[in-house]
């Protein structure tokens, strides 16, 4: 996972959402330049006719157009001279539902007043950030505060700040950029789940078992193929050389039970619009589950079937929560691997007494059959089904949820159903498990 995140941070595509903003302003500037050329053409035409006819009003029109053109040019040239703009943002990390507070300051060190200066913060946030049109007296400063509600998780680029000015006739325009850029990570929303219960009836007491672990121990039991989330110190180089691909060591540890959260990010299974969709609800549920059990000192792991196989190894501790939220912030529902194949390939992760929490909107019966084989290994499970029909069942999320629910319930696995707009704390109450 670390390598994947590093590649994403350095990927030029993260800046792509800013292009429409910059291009929009370029088109506006280009329009003003064309308008400036139109004035020059009109001036030239008026001058030709004035010289041909000797009509005094045409000469006056030439003088007027020329004066307006020159004054507008001087207005724009001097409009941003001596201007300094700063933007102070009070957070580099936030959660969905928080507000991004930015304090913008404009200082005029010139002896000329700055009139009708538009100041805006360039950002690729999925919500518009309002600009401000201000006047600044000579040797004075202006400061104001903006608050933007964060509605969608992700990693966004904030800044630079743009200041632009146009002359009163709209013939000329000028703009400058101040400050650099910074990254804002908007973590998924989490809710308290005090009434969500794990199916852990068999875990009472001091029973000891052996199982696969991502944590290094003295006993390495086997190797498997590398997956995102594995660290380099666990690579088994002899097997890597022999197999021609990266292989990592697996370790045996005494059993303390481990919770694995499986997040279904297959593209075809999703439904909903850009902001209010099954993907965001799933991620919020997964984040809430991870937070709940990490805070209770459990070892929690995370698996997601996005464009690549995402794996966050099962560990405990408060630092793990930060890593899990970072993991979920960057995960996207762009996967092509069905959940059934992910479950079937999870044998190396799930040992006896492990607990699997499946979060999915998929109504494909294939994953329920894969779950059957996992249950035979004494793995406990619970399913959180994000009802796709409540999100419009677009993008291939079709089928009857009752058949899936009935199949899973007959295996003794509790099923929680979450619909669009539900309060997650209430929907994931153990009394609502089917």
C-alpha positions in Angstrom: 0.0 0.0 0.0 2.8 2.4 0.8 4.2 2.1 -2.7 0.8 2.6 -4.2 0.2 5.8 -2.2 3.6 7.1 -3.1 2.9 6.6 -6.8 -0.4 8.3 -6.4 1.1 11.3 -4.6 3.6 11.7 -7.5 1.1 11.1 -10.2 0.4 14.1 -12.5 -3.3 13.1 -12.7 -3.9 14.4 -9.2 -3.6 17.9 -10.6 -6.0 17.2 -13.5 -9.2 18.6 -11.7 -7.5 22.0 -11.6 -7.3 22.2 -15.4 -10.9 23.2 -16.0 -10.6 26.1 -13.5 -7.4 27.4 -15.1 -8.7 26.8 -18.6 -11.8 28.7 -17.7 -9.9 31.7 -16.6 -7.7 31.5 -19.7 -10.7 31.6 -21.9 -12.0 34.7 -20.1 -8.6 36.4 -20.5 -8.6 35.4 -24.2 -12.1 36.9 -24.6 -10.9 40.1 -23.1 -7.9 40.1 -25.4 -10.2 39.7 -28.3 -12.3 42.5 -27.1 -9.1 44.7 -26.9 -8.3 43.8 -30.5 -11.9 44.7 -31.5 -11.4 48.2 -30.0 -8.2 48.6 -31.8 -9.8 47.5 -35.1 -12.7 50.0 -34.5 -10.3 52.7 -33.8 -8.3 52.0 -37.0 -11.6 52.0 -39.0 -12.8 55.2 -37.5 -9.4 56.8 -38.2 -9.5 55.7 -41.9 -13.0 57.1 -42.3 -12.1 60.3 -40.5 -9.1 60.9 -42.8 -11.2 60.1 -45.9 -14.1 62.3 -45.0 -12.7 64.9 -42.6 -15.7 64.5 -40.4 -14.8 65.9 -37.0 -17.0 63.5 -35.0 -15.0 60.6 -36.4 -11.8 62.1 -35.2 -13.3 62.6 -31.8 -14.4 59.0 -31.8 -10.8 57.9 -32.6 -9.5 60.0 -29.7 -12.1 58.6 -27.3 -11.5 55.0 -28.3 -7.7 55.5 -28.1 -8.0 57.1 -24.6 -10.3 54.4 -23.3 -7.9 51.7 -24.6 -4.9 53.4 -23.0 -6.6 54.1 -19.7 -7.9 50.6 -19.5 -4.4 49.2 -20.1 -2.9 51.4 -17.4 -5.7 50.4 -15.0 -4.8 46.7 -15.4 -1.0 47.3 -15.3 -1.3 49.2 -12.0 -4.2 47.3 -10.6 -2.1 44.4 -9.2 1.2 46.3 -8.6 2.1 46.4 -4.9 -0.5 43.8 -4.0 0.3 40.8 -1.7 -2.2 38.0 -1.1 -1.9 35.2 1.5 -4.2 32.3 2.3 -3.9 30.5 5.7 -5.7 27.2 6.0 -6.2 25.7 9.4 -6.1 22.0 8.5 -4.3 19.6 6.3 -6.5 16.7 7.2 -10.2 16.7 7.8 -13.3 14.4 7.6 -16.4 14.4 5.5 -18.8 16.8 7.2 -16.1 19.1 8.5 -15.6 22.6 7.2 -12.4 23.9 5.6 -11.6 27.3 7.1 -9.4 29.6 5.1 -8.2 33.1 6.1 -7.4 35.2 3.1 -5.4 38.4 3.6 -4.8 41.1 0.9 -2.2 43.9 1.5 -1.8 47.0 -0.7 1.7 48.5 -0.3 1.1 50.9 -3.2 0.1 54.5 -3.1 -2.7 53.8 -5.5 -6.0 52.3 -4.3 -6.9 48.8 -5.7 -10.4 48.8 -7.0 -12.6 45.8 -8.0 -10.0 43.2 -7.4 -11.3 39.7 -7.6 -9.6 37.2 -5.3 -10.3 33.5 -5.5 -8.7 30.3 -4.1 -8.0 27.7 -6.8 -8.9 24.2 -5.6 -10.1 21.0 -7.0 -12.6 20.4 -4.2 -15.9 19.0 -5.6 -17.8 22.0 -4.1 -17.4 25.6 -5.4 -15.2 28.0 -3.4 -16.6 31.5 -3.6 -14.3 34.3 -4.6 -14.4 37.9 -3.3 -14.4 41.3 -5.0 -12.6 43.8 -2.8 -11.4 47.4 -2.7 -8.2 48.1 -0.8 -7.1 51.6 0.1 -3.4 52.7 -0.2 -1.1 51.1 2.4 -4.0 49.2 3.9 -5.0 45.5 4.2 -8.2 43.5 4.0 -8.8 40.1 5.6 -11.7 37.7 5.6 -12.5 34.1 6.4 -14.2 31.5 4.2 -15.7 28.2 5.3 -16.3 25.3 2.8 -18.3 22.2 3.8 -16.4 19.1 2.8 -18.9 16.6 1.3 -16.7 14.0 -0.4 -13.6 12.1 0.7 -10.4 12.3 -1.3 -7.1 14.0 -1.6 -7.4 17.5 -3.0 -5.1 20.3 -4.0 -5.6 23.7 -2.5 -4.1 26.9 -3.9 -2.6 29.0 -5.3 -4.6 32.1 -4.8 -5.5 34.1 -7.9 -6.0 37.9 -7.9 -7.5 39.4 -11.1 -8.6 42.8 -12.2 -10.3 44.2 -15.3 -10.8 47.8 -16.4 -14.2 49.4 -16.0 -14.9 49.0 -19.7 -14.0 45.3 -19.8 -11.4 45.8 -22.5 -8.3 44.6 -20.6 -7.6 42.1 -17.8 -4.7 41.1 -15.7 -4.1 38.3 -13.1 -1.5 37.1 -10.7 -1.0 34.0 -8.6 0.1 34.1 -5.0 1.4 31.3 -2.8 1.9 27.6 -3.5 -0.2 24.6 -3.3 -0.9 22.2 -0.4 -2.6 18.8 -0.1 -5.8 18.3 1.9 -6.8 14.7 2.8 -10.5 14.5 3.5 -11.1 11.3 5.4 -14.3 9.4 5.2 -17.0 10.2 7.8 -17.1 7.8 10.8 -20.0 7.3 13.2 -20.1 5.6 16.6 -21.5 2.0 16.4 -22.2 1.2 20.1 -24.8 -1.5 19.2 -23.0 -3.3 16.5 -22.1 -6.8 17.8 -19.6 -9.2 16.3 -20.5 -12.9 16.0 -17.8 -14.0 18.4 -19.6 -16.7 20.5 -16.8 -19.2 20.0 -14.0 -16.8 21.1 -14.6 -16.8 24.8 -11.7 -18.0 27.0 -8.0 -18.6 26.3 -8.2 -20.9 23.4 -5.0 -20.9 21.4 -4.8 -21.6 17.7 -2.3 -21.0 15.0 -3.1 -18.7 12.1 -1.5 -16.5 9.4 -0.4 -13.1 10.5 1.1 -10.0 8.9 3.0 -9.3 12.1 6.6 -10.5 12.2 7.1 -13.5 14.5 9.9 -16.0 14.9 8.0 -18.6 12.8 7.6 -18.1 9.1 5.1 -20.7 7.9 4.7 -20.1 4.1 4.9 -17.6 1.3 2.4 -16.0 -0.9 2.2 -13.4 -3.7 2.9 -9.7 -2.8 -0.1 -7.5 -2.3 -0.4 -3.8 -1.6 0.1 -3.2 2.1 3.0 -5.6 2.5 6.3 -4.1 3.6 9.6 -4.7 1.9 11.1 -6.4 4.9 8.7 -9.3 4.5 9.7 -10.2 0.9 11.1 -13.7 0.6 13.8 -13.1 -2.0 14.6 -16.8 -2.8 11.0 -17.4 -3.7 10.8 -14.2 -5.6 13.8 -15.2 -7.7 12.3 -18.6 -8.3 8.7 -17.5 -9.1 9.7 -14.4 -11.1 7.3 -12.2 -9.1 7.4 -10.7 -5.6 6.6 -13.2 -2.8 6.2 -12.4 0.9 6.6 -14.4 4.0 3.7 -15.3 6.3 4.1 -15.8 10.0 2.4 -18.0 12.5 1.3 -16.4 15.8 -0.7 -17.6 18.8 -4.3 -16.8 18.2 -5.7 -13.6 19.5 -8.8 -13.1 17.2 -8.4 -10.8 14.2 -11.1 -8.9 12.5 -10.9 -8.5 8.7 -13.1 -5.9 7.0 -13.8 -6.7 3.4 -14.8 -3.7 1.3 -16.4 -4.3 -2.1 -15.1 -1.8 -4.6 -16.1 -3.5 -7.8 -17.2 -0.9 -10.2 -20.2 -2.8 -11.6 -21.7 -3.3 -8.1 -22.0 0.5 -7.3 -25.0 2.7 -7.6 -25.9 6.4 -7.0 -24.7 9.8 -8.1 -21.3 11.5 -7.8 -21.6 12.3 -4.1 -24.5 10.3 -2.7 -23.7 6.8 -3.7 -23.1 3.3 -2.4 -19.3 3.6 -2.6 -19.2 6.5 -0.1 -21.7 4.7 2.3 -19.6 1.6 2.1 -16.4 3.4 2.9 -18.0 5.3 5.8 -19.2 2.0 7.2 -15.8 0.3 6.8 -14.1 3.3 8.4 -16.5 3.3 11.3 -16.0 -0.5 11.9 -12.2 -0.1 11.8 -12.3 2.8 14.2 -14.6 1.0 16.6 -12.5 -2.1 17.0 -9.1 -0.5 16.9 -10.3 1.7 19.7 -11.2 -1.5 21.6 -7.7 -2.8 21.1 -8.5 -5.5 18.5 -6.3 -6.4 15.6 -8.0 -5.2 12.5 -7.2 -5.7 8.8 -8.7 -4.3 5.7 -9.2 -5.8 2.2 -10.7 -4.0 -0.8 -11.0 -5.1 -4.4 -10.4 -1.8 -6.2 -8.4 -1.4 -9.4 -5.6 -3.2 -7.6 -5.9 -5.5 -4.6 -5.7 -3.3 -1.5 -4.6 -5.0 1.7 -4.0 -3.3 5.0 -2.4 -5.8 7.3 -4.1 -6.7 10.6 -2.6 -4.8 13.4 -3.8 -2.9 16.5 -3.1 0.5 18.0 -4.1 4.1 17.5 -1.5 4.7 14.8 -3.3 2.0 12.7 -6.5 4.1 12.6 -4.7 6.9 10.9 -3.3 4.5 8.3 -6.7 2.9 7.8 -8.3 6.3 7.2 -5.6 7.2 4.8 -6.1 3.9 3.0 -9.9 4.4 2.7 -9.5 8.0 1.6 -7.6 7.0 -1.5 -9.5 3.8 -2.3 -11.8 4.0 -5.3 -14.6 1.8 -6.7 -12.8 1.1 -9.9 -12.3 -2.6 -9.4 -13.1 -5.3 -11.9 -12.6 -8.4 -9.6 -15.9 -9.7 -8.2 -16.3 -10.0 -4.5 -16.7 -13.8 -4.8 -13.1 -14.1 -6.2 -11.7 -11.9 -3.4 -13.4 -14.0 -0.7 -12.2 -17.2 -2.4 -8.6 -15.9 -2.4 -8.7 -14.8 1.2 -7.6 -18.2 2.6 -4.2 -17.0 3.5 -5.7 -14.2 5.6 -8.5 -15.9 7.4 -7.5 -18.5 10.1 -9.8 -20.3 12.6 -11.5 -17.9 14.9 -11.0 -14.9 12.6 -14.0 -12.7 12.0 -14.9 -11.4 8.5 -17.1 -8.3 8.1 -18.3 -8.0 4.5 -19.5 -4.6 3.3 -21.0 -4.8 -0.1 -23.8 -3.6 -2.4 -23.4 -6.7 -4.6 -26.4 -9.0 -5.2 -24.3 -11.5 -7.2 -24.9 -15.0 -5.7 -21.4 -16.0 -6.4 -20.0 -14.3 -3.4 -22.5 -16.0 -1.1 -21.2 -19.4 -2.4 -17.6 -18.3 -1.7 -18.7 -17.3 1.8 -20.0 -20.8 2.4 -16.5 -22.3 1.9 -15.0 -19.7 4.3 -17.5 -20.5 7.0 -16.5 -24.2 7.0 -13.1 -23.1 8.4 -14.7 -21.8 11.6 -14.4 -18.2 10.4 -17.1 -16.0 11.9 -18.8 -13.5 9.6 -21.3 -10.7 9.4 -22.6 -9.0 6.2 -23.5 -5.3 5.8 -25.5 -5.1 2.6 -25.8 -1.5 1.2 -29.1 -1.9 -0.6 -28.4 -0.9 -4.3 -32.0 -0.3 -5.2 -32.2 2.7 -2.7 -29.4 4.4 -4.8 -31.2 3.8 -8.1 -29.5 0.5 -8.9 -27.4 2.0 -11.7 -24.1 0.8 -13.1 -25.1 -2.9 -13.1 -26.3 -3.2 -9.5 -29.4 -5.3 -10.3 -31.1 -8.2 -8.6 -33.2 -9.2 -5.6 -31.6 -8.6 -2.2 -34.0 -10.8 -0.4 -32.5 -13.9 -2.1 -29.0 -13.0 -1.0 -30.2 -12.1 2.5 -32.0 -15.4 2.9 -29.1 -17.5 1.7 -26.7 -15.8 4.1 -29.1 -16.0 7.1 -29.6 -19.7 6.6 -25.8 -20.1 7.2 -26.2 -18.4 10.6 -24.6 -15.1 9.4 -26.2 -11.9 10.6 -27.1 -9.5 7.8 -27.5 -5.7 8.3 -29.2 -3.8 5.5 -28.3 -0.1 5.0 -30.4 2.1 2.7 -29.8 5.5 1.2 -30.1 8.2 3.9 -30.1 5.7 6.8 -28.5 6.7 10.1 -25.7 4.2 10.3 -25.7 4.0 14.0 -29.3 2.8 14.0 -29.0 0.7 10.8 -26.1 -1.2 12.3 -27.9 -1.9 15.6 -27.7 -5.6 16.5 -31.6 -5.7 16.8 -31.8 -4.9 13.1 -29.7 -7.8 12.0 -31.7 -10.2 9.9 
